[in-house]
Structure formats: structure tokens, C-alpha cells
Amino acid sequence: MLNRSASCTRNVIHLNHRRPSGSGLIPHWNRYPPPGSSRIGRLSLYQIGKGPDYNDDFHDIVSGDNSDNGSVSPYYNAVPGYDLVTGWGSPSGHLIDDLVALQPTAPAGFLLSASPASLTIAPGASAATTIAIQNVGGFAGGVSLTVAGLPSGVNASFSRSIATGTSVLTLTVGNQVSRGIYTAVVTGTFGALTRNCVLALAVDAAGFSIAVSPATINASSGGSATATITVTSYGGFTGSVALAASASLPYNLFQGNAVLPTVGFGTTSPVSLTGNGTATATVYITNIPVLAARPAHRWLQASGAVLVSVLLLAIPTRSRKRRAALGMLVLVVVLAGGFCGCGGGGGGGAGAPTPTATPTPTPTPTPGESGLFLITVTGTSGTITAGCSAVLYAQ
């Protein structure tokens, strides 16, 4: 048994033969070190155990064992200094101070911070934040301050561009700055030393947003449909918003020949907004067509030619006769597709009339086919623009 009662062992940190006493203190210190303090290395504990401050930093247990009256085997004896049963002993209040004193001194430098770290400013207004310069490792000197990353139209000024301690950074937002969240970086420089801190800027510009309901509009061919447009102001926006709408295919192919529905707002546009309010308008969709089937022979012609060309390349060079035969086949397919795709050509001969150019006809919708259209809505008030879109499904 130890020369101190069994209850005394509860006060010995990590009292066993595998971990020396005090090892739990080091991770806790390293996780939550005071500002400017160094992390503590585990070897520092052994430096104190072998040094002159051992008796001040530890309560040593010098006798006894952990045999539990002979029920534990093997067991270890407590001896002066470090042993496998009590480690170094239990720490005293001086241990942390002496551990910190053994750590290397932090290099001279500084840290930057902004308080508050974010600003919300309306166009035409200003706000300020305090940039704090924290000296580390005995640093002393004036730090040169700059700021970068601000949007165009936002002006920045420091109360002291070369400062010690603190400097006040004031941001002024111009009237034309767009609404949004921006990130600025404040940089402090002293010789070769550079430190940064981040400042978030939210510009609370007046404006409006547009939403459409429903987002997917179902309609029948030749019929009509409507959708509700909601315009919402923010940042105290007050004014008139002109609405415009257009229809297009949701892809770029055949846009020139597409049959599109007619869209408009009638008398529901423009809308007026006052303060942080809402207004609604109705977009009318009429003459809803469906997409006609597109001639596929030209696509088949091109894709077939590409496929056969790939097959030709796969034939060994020595099989030239096979390659030539397939080449002729490709030529015939291409020419046949071209003739089939041509329209209205008359027979040749001296008596044949000279053909006249005719405009390309617009495809006619075929009832029963389905088509998708993109309805785009745009709202404009002066230099402020917002928009939204919906999908029209016609069948």
C-alpha cells in the first residue's frame, strides 16, 4: 500500500504505471492556451522532474506500492522521484508556471482583428469598425494598414494608416453600389511581417425581386394560360416597375423556325411599390402551339456518315478493297440523303424551267405532340433590373 491513504490516489493525475503524473494538464493547456502563450511540449515535464524545481512543482509519494495487499502481481513500489506506480506525483500550483517558462519565447510580431467583423450599410451611408493590433513576443512598431476586396463605389479610410494599438476603419457606400455581401481583407505590414483579418460588408441597397407562380404551367395546344407575377421590394424601394415577358425554346436548336406562344401583361404592367411592399401582375399566354416534329433524315444522314467513317478507319490498311467499297457506300448514302432532303426539284434537260428561290416554310404544329417553352419575365425600374422564368408545357 502507498504511504498515503487510498483516497489520496484520486488526487494524483493519471496514477498508473503507463502515464506520468501531470500528462493530462498538457493537452488541456495546448487546447486552450492564453493569447500569446506557447504550446507546452511533453518533454518539459521531464525537464522539471529532473530539475531543481521538482519539489516545488510536485507532491512526491516516496513509499508504498500498488499490490493491494498482495492481490496484484506484478506490482510496483513508490520511490523518491519518478516511479511506475505514482509517476512524478501530484502537481502543485507552480507546475504550469514553470512549464510555460521552459517554452521558447514566441517570435516578435502582431495579430490583427476587426470589431465588429461585419458591417451592414445602405447606399449613401457609412459605418465603422475598429482594427485592433495585438503585439506578440515583445513586438513594438507602427503597422501600416490597407484594405482590399471592396466593390467599386465603396470608399475606405483609416483614422491612422500607420498605427499601434487600434485604428478605426470607416466604409462609405456609394448610391450606385449593388445589393450584396462582399468580403474585404485588411492587411497590416511591418517590414517583412504581414498579417490579415477579414471584414464582411453587406450592402443593403434598395431594389426588388420577381417571382412567378406556378413555376410550371400546363396548357393545351391552341389554348391559353396565365401565371401570377409577384414583385417584392426591399431596402425601402419605392417606385414603378415595368414588366416584360418573352417566350423561347429551352434549347438553342431551331430557334429561328420555332412557333412560339404570345405573352404579355395587358394592363397589369407597370406595377407600383411603396416601401417594403409587394405588388402582383398577370402574364397572359395565348396562341399556345406545340412543337412540330423535326425532319430527322439530315441528322440520320450525318450520324450515319460519321459511324461508317469510324468503321472505315477500323479496317486495316491492307484491306484496301474493303475500305474502298465501304467508302463508295458512304458516298451513296450521303448523296441519297441529300436528294431526299431537297424539295421541288424538276427534271434536268434543256427544256426545264429555271427554278425560283422560295422562302423556307415555317413548321406547322401537329396536334397531339408535346412541347416545352421557356417564359422569361423581366422587371425594370431605372437602372435596377430583376427577372424570373417559368416553364410552359403544351400538349
Secondary structure, DSSP 4 states (H G I P E B T S, - for coil): --SS-GGGGGGSTT-SSSS-TTTTHHHHHHHSPPTTPPPPPTHHHHHHHTSTTHHHHEE---S-BS-TTTTSSS--B--SS-BTTTBT-EE-TTHHHHHHHHSPPPPSEEEEEEESSEEEE-TT-EEEEEEEEEEETT--SPEEEEEE-PPTTEEEEES-SEESSEEEEEEEE-TTPPSEEEEEEEEEEETTEEEEEEEEEEE---EEEEEEESSEEEE-TT--EEEEEEEEEETT--EEEEEEEEEE-SSSTTGGG----EEE-TTS-SEEE-SS-EEEEEEEEES---PPPPP-HHHHHHHHHHHHHHHHHHS-TT-HHHHHHHHHHHHHHHHHHHHHH--SPPP-STTPPPP---PPPPPPP-TT--EEEEEEEEEEETTEEEEEEEEEEE-
